[in-house]
Amino acid sequence: MLLAIEQGNTNTLFAVHDGQAWLAQWRTATYASRTADEYAVWLSQLLAMQSLKLGDLDRCIISTVVPQALFNLRNLSRRYLHAEPLVIGENADLCIEVRIDNPSEAGADRLVNAVGGFIAHGGPLIIVDSGTATNFDIVGADGAFEGGVIAPGINLSMEALHAAAARLPRVAIQKPDQVIGKNTVGAMQAGVYWGYIGLIEGLVDRIRSEYGKPLTVVATGGVASLFDGATDRIDVVDRDVTLRGLLEIWRRNEPKA
């Protein structure tokens, strides 16, 4: 069975695929100092809840944007799965062209999303990935990664408001009933939520104008569901873009993995 690990700056996703379907997936907070043994204990308990065990896993693919955490993730695969992991950006061949000034600068998460988005939706695409950052990634008609836009994530913006303004509380992000807030919490929620809708609409319009060709907009990421139905700029909400990309990259590399 394949263990797929997708590590962002905030959360790390672990998912198990048996060759036919995804059997389970779990998220944990990202801590670069978490050891391979700590991962193994946590993962063993969750696997047991699905009537699985670490010994069932014999393959591993890793995508991380936290370089200092890779050592422990790699050790998890080597020590407990007895498998050399396939690592995005190192020994994995994505089989796509990266059309930016310095291809080595492209984040692993953005490249994986390009593969997963193209497999499901064709191209050209704008993939809007809402996480710690909000990425607007362009995928060409042939599946190539063509660059994009990186903006602060919605959670990051809300935390910045709370941290920088002494009288502003920490509040949950949700769609407010109205734009004009009648209290501090409502005003903050409206500003962040509708501000991000405006960010999405404005950047999608500008990207489409500059690109000069029709682009399908696919939303993914941890908070993508917040924007579902709130704007006509998003054509599809697809929460499985990243996992689909990891599985496809594994399959492209499996003969040599």
C-alpha positions as MATLAB code, in Angstrom:
seq = 'MLLAIEQGNTNTLFAVHDGQAWLAQWRTATYASRTADEYAVWLSQLLAMQSLKLGDLDRCIISTVVPQALFNLRNLSRRYLHAEPLVIGENADLCIEVRIDNPSEAGADRLVNAVGGFIAHGGPLIIVDSGTATNFDIVGADGAFEGGVIAPGINLSMEALHAAAARLPRVAIQKPDQVIGKNTVGAMQAGVYWGYIGLIEGLVDRIRSEYGKPLTVVATGGVASLFDGATDRIDVVDRDVTLRGLLEIWRRNEPKA';
ca = [
       0.000    0.000    0.000;
       1.080    3.561   -0.703;
       1.477    6.195    2.004;
       1.143    9.674    0.493;
       2.359   12.599    2.607;
       1.552   16.190    1.664;
       3.071   18.670    4.093;
       2.142   22.331    4.101;
       3.280   25.058    6.459;
       0.218   24.620    8.689;
      -1.013   21.027    8.281;
       0.362   17.697    7.097;
      -1.875   15.226    5.271;
      -1.274   11.466    5.433;
      -3.303    9.236    3.098;
      -3.291    5.514    2.301;
      -4.004    4.078   -1.169;
      -4.333    0.352   -1.834;
      -3.865    0.528   -5.602;
      -7.587    0.921   -6.249;
      -8.853    3.638   -3.914;
      -7.938    5.909   -1.023;
      -8.681    3.973    2.161;
      -8.113    6.713    4.718;
      -6.614   10.138    5.229;
      -5.679   12.173    8.298;
      -4.294   15.623    9.071;
      -1.936   16.744   11.806;
      -0.398   20.109   12.631;
       2.962   20.653   10.957;
       5.921   20.706   13.353;
       9.309   20.514   11.686;
      10.864   19.010   14.829;
       8.457   16.036   15.040;
      10.528   12.862   14.837;
      10.006    9.771   12.718;
       9.182    7.793   15.877;
       6.506   10.308   16.895;
       4.948   10.117   13.441;
       4.997    6.316   13.636;
       3.202    6.185   17.001;
       0.519    8.641   15.849;
       0.076    6.927   12.489;
      -0.076    3.436   13.999;
      -3.010    4.407   16.191;
      -4.967    5.910   13.300;
      -4.227    2.947   11.038;
      -5.515    0.568   13.717;
      -8.854    2.410   13.679;
      -9.117    1.407   10.010;
      -8.027   -2.202   10.705;
      -4.648   -1.448    9.131;
      -1.089   -1.421   10.450;
       2.247    0.109    9.542;
       3.383   -3.232    8.144;
       0.719   -2.942    5.440;
       2.484    0.112    4.003;
       5.433   -0.534    1.708;
       5.576    2.516   -0.558;
       5.783    6.240    0.139;
       5.622    9.548   -1.718;
       6.366   12.848    0.012;
       5.608   16.439   -0.954;
       6.724   19.081    1.539;
       7.257   22.837    1.548;
       9.057   22.597    4.914;
      12.622   21.490    4.026;
      13.739   21.038    7.638;
      10.964   18.468    8.192;
      11.953   16.227    5.276;
      14.662   14.392    7.245;
      12.137   12.973    9.724;
       9.530   12.144    7.082;
      12.154   10.320    5.053;
      13.216    8.393    8.165;
       9.599    7.441    8.821;
       9.465    5.763    5.414;
      12.871    4.113    5.688;
      12.546    2.903    9.263;
       8.910    1.832    9.465;
       7.881    1.174    5.856;
      11.300   -0.183    4.827;
      10.971    1.831    1.621;
      12.956    4.627    0.032;
      10.412    7.430   -0.445;
       9.738    9.236   -3.687;
      10.243   12.940   -2.921;
       8.802   15.756   -5.028;
      11.645   18.034   -6.057;
      14.334   15.379   -5.557;
      13.945   11.924   -7.099;
      10.428   12.231   -8.555;
       9.948   12.918  -12.256;
       6.730   14.911  -12.653;
       6.761   14.510  -16.437;
       5.617   18.092  -16.959;
       7.389   21.194  -18.197;
       7.938   24.007  -15.663;
       7.813   27.267  -17.633;
       9.095   29.814  -15.137;
      12.372   31.739  -14.922;
      13.896   29.397  -12.340;
      12.077   26.017  -12.299;
      13.766   25.003   -9.036;
      11.846   27.788   -7.252;
       8.445   26.191   -7.907;
       6.997   24.825   -4.689;
       6.321   21.104   -4.491;
       2.678   21.728   -3.587;
       2.122   23.891   -6.666;
       3.644   21.330   -9.021;
       1.656   18.462   -7.513;
      -1.527   20.513   -7.887;
      -0.686   21.193  -11.524;
      -0.495   17.462  -12.194;
      -3.640   16.634  -10.205;
      -5.664   19.470  -11.666;
      -4.725   18.659  -15.254;
      -5.528   14.956  -14.860;
      -9.076   15.760  -13.703;
      -9.922   18.977  -15.514;
      -7.610   19.305  -18.493;
      -6.200   22.724  -19.285;
      -5.596   25.547  -19.332;
      -6.487   26.109  -15.680;
      -6.168   28.485  -12.782;
      -5.847   26.416   -9.603;
      -6.745   28.504   -6.553;
      -5.231   26.711   -3.541;
      -6.307   28.237   -0.232;
      -3.952   27.344    2.595;
      -1.329   29.220    4.598;
      -0.861   31.144    1.364;
      -3.434   31.519   -1.399;
      -1.851   30.359   -4.649;
      -3.209   31.078   -8.114;
      -1.346   28.606  -10.313;
      -1.556   28.482  -14.087;
      -1.601   25.124  -15.886;
      -1.228   25.187  -19.669;
      -3.262   23.333  -22.256;
      -0.513   20.685  -22.329;
      -0.311   20.333  -18.532;
       2.774   22.528  -18.079;
       3.168   24.663  -14.971;
       3.264   28.277  -16.178;
       3.642   30.295  -12.989;
       1.056   32.208  -11.008;
       0.383   34.452   -8.036;
       1.069   33.963   -4.309;
      -0.994   35.940   -1.780;
      -1.352   35.657    2.014;
      -3.849   33.029    3.118;
      -7.178   33.939    4.691;
      -6.275   32.428    8.080;
      -2.943   34.249    8.042;
      -4.716   37.549    7.419;
      -7.146   36.998   10.282;
      -4.296   36.086   12.637;
      -2.378   39.200   11.554;
      -5.370   41.397   12.446;
      -5.582   39.844   15.895;
      -1.827   39.989   16.510;
      -1.254   43.543   15.332;
      -4.340   45.300   16.720;
      -4.629   45.213   20.516;
      -8.431   45.387   20.654;
      -9.277   42.998   17.833;
     -10.124   39.478   19.031;
      -9.303   36.141   17.427;
     -12.458   35.095   15.559;
     -13.558   32.171   13.402;
     -13.595   32.612    9.639;
     -17.047   32.170    8.179;
     -19.351   33.732    5.625;
     -21.123   36.624    7.372;
     -24.816   37.286    6.831;
     -24.108   40.807    5.598;
     -21.223   42.909    4.364;
     -21.679   45.776    6.814;
     -20.719   44.498   10.246;
     -22.744   45.706   13.231;
     -20.119   44.630   15.770;
     -16.370   44.038   15.842;
     -16.562   40.318   15.118;
     -18.990   40.826   12.242;
     -16.870   43.606   10.781;
     -13.719   41.476   10.916;
     -15.428   38.461    9.367;
     -16.908   40.585    6.584;
     -13.624   42.300    5.859;
     -11.608   39.108    5.628;
     -14.227   36.947    3.904;
     -15.497   39.423    1.316;
     -11.999   40.840    0.970;
     -10.830   37.398   -0.140;
     -13.745   37.020   -2.515;
     -12.648   40.350   -4.005;
      -9.047   39.106   -4.147;
     -10.111   35.950   -5.999;
     -12.346   37.808   -8.436;
      -9.819   40.561   -9.106;
      -6.848   38.255   -9.661;
      -8.802   35.748  -11.764;
      -9.992   38.591  -14.010;
      -6.497   40.001  -14.382;
      -4.948   36.581  -15.039;
      -7.555   35.789  -17.672;
      -7.019   39.162  -19.345;
      -3.240   38.731  -19.422;
      -3.337   35.058  -20.471;
      -5.614   35.795  -23.399;
      -7.278   32.355  -23.518;
     -10.233   30.785  -21.667;
      -9.189   29.374  -18.287;
     -11.154   27.045  -16.034;
     -10.859   28.005  -12.362;
     -10.502   25.127   -9.891;
     -10.559   25.850   -6.145;
      -8.853   23.510   -3.695;
      -7.184   23.619   -0.295;
      -8.260   23.589    3.327;
     -10.732   26.482    3.171;
     -11.865   26.205   -0.455;
     -15.351   25.159    0.643;
     -15.800   28.611    2.247;
     -15.931   30.182   -1.202;
     -18.186   27.598   -2.867;
     -21.134   29.445   -4.378;
     -19.929   32.861   -3.218;
     -18.461   33.904   -6.576;
     -19.036   32.979  -10.201;
     -15.276   33.115  -10.886;
     -14.809   29.628   -9.410;
     -15.933   26.928  -11.847;
     -15.148   23.822   -9.763;
     -14.381   23.108   -6.097;
     -12.163   20.013   -6.025;
     -10.741   19.012   -2.634;
      -8.763   16.067   -4.041;
      -6.432   17.894   -6.433;
      -3.305   17.317   -4.339;
      -3.922   13.640   -3.569;
      -4.748   12.971   -7.204;
      -1.504   14.639   -8.216;
       0.557   12.610   -5.759;
      -0.999    9.356   -6.943;
      -0.418   10.208  -10.602;
       3.218   11.167   -9.953;
       3.728    7.888   -8.079;
       2.313    5.936  -11.006;
       4.580    7.776  -13.456;
       7.615    6.899  -11.321;
       6.604    3.477   -9.979;
       8.805    1.386  -12.316;
      11.934    3.037  -10.908;
      10.669    3.799   -7.373;
];
